[in-house]
Amino acid sequence: MLPLTEHNATVCRSSRHTRVQQLITADESSLMDLETLLATLPICSTGRIFIEVPDATWIAPIQAPARMTVTWLDRSQRSGTPGAARGCTPGEALTRAVAGWAGEMLCLDDDHTRITLLGGYLGTADILDELTLRHGVDARAVHTPERFGLATAR
């Protein structure tokens, strides 16, 4: 649950204001959910947003807090499993991007990163496995669509 902390322009500019890092993923099926989530974030939010889409025609401006980096992952321009000579399947680019990001950015000692995984079931399940099994993230700390039942299944 997010702490009930006042966020306004004055508070966000304060050097003592704690900024919790965000990791957010989405795909073409969850763009509206992503926009809704981003509209609720404080303007001082920091972190990374990975959005996987079938091709470049899906790429459009996203309204995100200024300190957040948005990365579009175009499946049509990516290969699938190395050596398999096939294209990137849904969720595959997101899983690889999160694995790379987590290896560099997650610090489990007192890490308070807020993780929200939107998108399709298979990609979300793969990312949750990557974060929990390989990086030691507590599954209860990862927010996934309730309809998937992933947080309670672990």
ZIHUWO-V81884 format. One record per run of one state. SS is the DSSP state (~ for helix, > for strand, _ for the rest). FROM is the first residue (numbers start at 1). TO is the last residue. Records with the same first field share a line. If there is no record, write none. Layout:
# ZIHUWO-V81884
SS=FROM-TO  FROM-TO
This chain:
# ZIHUWO-V81884
_=1-8  14-20  41-45  54-55  59-66  78-78  80-86  88-91  106-113  118-120  135-138  145-145  149-149  154-154
~=9-13  28-40  56-58  75-77  92-105  121-134  139-141  146-148  150-153
>=21-27  46-53  67-74  79-79  87-87  114-117  142-144
